[in-house]
Amino acid sequence: MTETDTTPRSPLTDQPWDVIVVGGGAAGLNAALVLARARRRVVVIDAGAPRNRFAAHMHGFLTRDGMSPLELLELGRAEVRGYGAEIVHATAVSAGGEAGAFTITLDDGRVLAGRRLLVATGLRDELPDIPGLREQWGRGAVACPYCDGWEVRDRRIGVIATSPMSTHQAGLVRQWTDDVTFIGPLTADLDPETRRGFEARGTRILTPAITEVLSDAAGVLTGVALDDGSTVDLDALFVGPRLVPNDELLRQLGAERVEGPMGEWTASDPTGLTSVPGVWVAGNTAAAHMLVIVAAASGLTAATVINADLVGDDTRQALTR
Ligand SMILES: Cc1cc2nc3c(=O)[nH]c(=O)nc-3n(C[C@H](O)[C@H](O)[C@H](O)COP(=O)(O)OP(=O)(O)OC[C@H]3O[C@@H](n4cnc5c(N)ncnc54)[C@H](O)[C@@H]3O)c2cc1C
């Protein structure tokens, strides 16, 4: 007697996808949109925690300026699904295989197979451990003056000195207000020329460490407390978090890494192709500096090259039939 396979069939795991996109932020979704419109079988695996989820508004994206970042992605998912791509809410926990036969294992144990992989898992912002800072992240405490500078123009802005990059940040925010205070023990290391430049433009430099970020009863940032017992009244605080790429899957696949201005990152060419044939990166997984519109564009670029790569595969397969 022949045994019947009673395993439930799932369109997700039954047959290989042309492309598995891990990460459904602006980069991954834009890639999926282009690939689905190129009539590729595409699945997006997304854990649903985009980096800018803490912000109510997104800026610097033509025609979308001021939109909620989560609304942008919701609209994006609808567009992607409209062309037949699948979007699965899950976390990809492991990656293996090689070009033509990659596997991605999800946190619920399902295993997907795909001919090509695009990893667009973004990065994590690791904030300095200061009480009250996390609660303000994306609201009173921000990182990017091009994203949030306009909203606090002419207000009292503090900048935390967390690394040598903070000096650049403190210099930059002076473009949005003439009331800048650069705070923290690292400011003691400023070279004399930089210090003179700050002082010439009226930027205050305070060397005590910040012990707490202060908020009022409504949760609005009001300033910072310092370890000399004083407080500084502020309307906004700029901070440079440590940027950590979400690159666990790429490490598992053995992708080469390269030292860059933000630390070690996955090495990739201008299309996002990594050192592993068949594996691309896009968005903040490719480079830390990419804002939303750039991340989306990098997804598009990777998608067009992935499709061309698959066309080459399709032709080789046709020739061997
Ligand atoms: C507070 C804040 C405010 C910002 N404001 C702006 C702004 O106004 N304008 C602007 O242009 N940029 C802004 N940015 C930058 C913006 O967040 C990034 O440019 C953008 O999110 C990059 O898109 P991405 O697709 O590369 O990554 P993300 O948007 O971070 O998307 C990555 C996705 O991958 C998912 N993921 C990660 N690991 C896995 C896994 N293993 N399996 C499945 N899914 C996974 C995540 O859950 C997430 O959904 C801001 C950033 C921050 C922190």
The ligand as an ORCA input file, in Angstrom:
! r2SCAN-3c Opt
* xyz 0 1
  C      14.159     57.957     14.691
  C      14.479     57.913     13.222
  C      13.899     58.838     12.367
  C      14.197     58.803     11.006
  N      13.628     59.738     10.194
  C      13.868     59.699      8.879
  C      13.279     60.669      7.999
  O      12.551     61.571      8.433
  N      13.551     60.583      6.676
  C      14.364     59.605      6.170
  O      14.544     59.562      4.952
  N      14.946     58.687      6.975
  C      14.712     58.702      8.308
  N      15.297     57.770      9.129
  C      16.150     56.724      8.527
  C      15.264     55.547      8.064
  O      14.771     54.885      9.196
  C      16.071     54.576      7.200
  O      16.618     55.289      6.104
  C      15.195     53.463      6.623
  O      14.457     52.840      7.649
  C      16.051     52.432      5.884
  O      15.195     51.496      5.277
  P      15.588     49.940      5.216
  O      14.557     49.309      4.364
  O      17.004     49.793      4.851
  O      15.493     49.412      6.735
  P      14.258     49.359      7.738
  O      13.274     50.420      7.430
  O      14.838     49.354      9.107
  O      13.562     47.971      7.420
  C      14.180     46.745      7.722
  C      13.080     45.723      7.959
  O      13.688     44.427      8.057
  C      13.084     43.737      9.133
  N      14.005     42.693      9.606
  C      15.190     42.825     10.249
  N      15.739     41.620     10.483
  C      14.876     40.709      9.978
  C      14.874     39.293      9.909
  N      15.892     38.565     10.384
  N      13.814     38.671      9.342
  C      12.786     39.388      8.835
  N      12.741     40.736      8.864
  C      13.771     41.385      9.426
  C      12.808     44.816     10.165
  O      11.852     44.376     11.111
  C      12.318     45.948      9.264
  O      10.934     45.864      9.041
  C      15.065     57.807     10.496
  C      15.653     56.884     11.375
  C      15.379     56.936     12.714
  C      16.028     55.948     13.643
*
